[in-house]
Amino acid sequence: MASPERAAAESSSVPVRGPKAPWFVLAAAAVLFFWQLGARPLYAPDEGRYALSGREMLESGDWLVPTLTGIPYLDKPPMMFWSSAAGMAIFGKNEFGARFFIALVALAGVWLAWVLGKEAGGADAGVVTAAVTASSALYVVLARVILTDMLLSVAILGAYAGFLRAWNGRPGALGMWVALAFAFLSKGPVGPALFAFGAVPCWWLSKRRPPLRSFRPLLGPVVWAVFALPWTVYLCATIPTYFEFFYWRENIQALTSKSIHHGKPWFYALYGAFGGFVPWTLLLPFGVVAAWREVRRRGREADPAVLLCVLWACTTMAIFTASSSKLPTYFLPMMPPMAVLVARSLCAHDGPRRATAWVLGVLAAGAPVGAVIGLFADRRGHATWWIPAAAVVGAVGFAFAARLLARGRVPAAFQAALAGLALAVFPGAFAIRAFDEDRAPASILARNESLLRSSDAVVNCGDRVALVEWSLRLPVTYVGNPHDFVSGRDLAPGRGSFLDLDDLPQFRRAHPRITILADERNRDEIQRDFPGFREIASDKGHVLFVSPETP
């Protein structure tokens, strides 16, 4: 039986024409996520190492210990590598196969967003939540990139959706525990922690909380352990130092030390959270104001869905604001709760639909203008005329959405906006190639393949780990100890090829014909550490050097 809060929210929604199920949203999201998914090469550095590790897993038949260039790669739990390997087993060892399950999981996340929004505010709010989540900039980008963040975020979304369904007296508690297991297998303990920091305070603060038995506190942990623990137990038994390396160094120290990962100032979280919610960031104040009024007026008797989404978003923001390690992708779990708050505010009987229509009108007018300005301001040649074309197509969707919203057809309006963005990917896909050389070395490797294959040694400097092996299947020697190989060199010393600068003279005597692939940012370091090497090719992101003995 649904809670009184949910029933009130659903009854206060404005009736609309059209389906309440998210089929149209899912179809449009599938276009956004899958169109030309395999057309672009792997971006460096993350996609290269995850795709290569998945391919090695598939070729070796060892699905328990991930490897990178043949040595253990244990910086992440196995879900990413399993998904990459499984996709390539179905579609071939190519970019589409490596990315397929990421896009599929993102599509499942849109369905879960519909479930969450429906539980939080009724059928209309479910459709709006799904459409806003599917079209948020960060969500769209990460649906097309091989990273752990989409797997983690969708698992957390599934756990919260199951939690809210159980709160409302519907089946969902066991699904919550299964989702938490997948969150653990995607990125470790941070997944269950992000859920617990939002769900537990919500249950504690809400005055009308259901009994704990609604969440299966006895059977649920058993279900979680059955899914989450076997791989971890096996790996800890096989590689005793894994527990200390991953759980202490990669989790605890990464949160507290800038020397471990990506150190950023505290306000970087604003960029990740609100920048990732574009184009809906301008609508977020409506959702925040409505939630504030609800909590201020009713206190602990406020709608649990509002409390849950506020706590979910705020605790995620607080954790990664306090963390010394920050990336924009870390804030992906915030997109669904922010979408719920926006959807509830607009689907309410007295929702700010006219003001929102004006905002959508501004987006419709500003998108092509901004694209044209960016086209002429671009100094690196990233922008092309396809970008303004895509902006015009998207602007038509926003304009149509504004008209529908002014008439009170809230779900239809957001479906129209999503449709415009989905259609915009068709011209937009042509523009993406302008970014490839900046992020992927596939082009420079293809142009110089014969040189690379005739070299005595290929050396990699910078963060282009695994991309030579992925593209050309050539062995590579790595300068120093790149972060990607820390776990492998600690856990399997003696495996892999690594070069310290002190050993460079001896290495050069043994390998007179050397080719070096480097990040453009490392050009000065190469010229300093490898005197006499000459630059023979470059693009907007990569440089190729050869030893003096190479003709």
ABEGO torsion letter per residue (X at the ends): XBBAAAAAAAAABBBBBEBABAAAAAAAAAAAAABGAAABBBBOAAAAAAAAAAAAAAAAGBAABBBBGGBBBAABBAAAAAAAAAAAAAAEBBAAAAAAAAAAAAAAAAAAAAAAAAAAAEAAAAAAAAAAAAABAAAAAAAABBBAAAAAAAAAAAAAAAAAAAAAGBBGAAAAAAAAAAAAAAAEAAAAAAAAAAAAAAAAABAABBBAAAAGAAAAAAAAAAAAAAAAAAAAAABAAAAAAAAAAAAAAAAABAAABBBBBAAAAAAAAAAAAOAAAAAAAAAAAAAAAAAAAAEAABBAAAAAAAAAAAAAAAAAAABABBBAAAAAAAAAAAAAAAAAAAABAABBAAAAAAAAAAAAAAAAAAAAAAAAABAAGABBAAAAAAAAAAAAAAAAAAAAAAAGBAAAAAAAAAAAAAAAAAAAAAAAAAAAAAABAAAAAAAAAAAAAABABBBBBEAABGAAAAAAGBBBBBBEBBAAAAAAAAABBGBEBBBBAAAAAAAAAABABBBBBBBAAAAAAAAAABBGBBBABBBAABBBBBBAABX
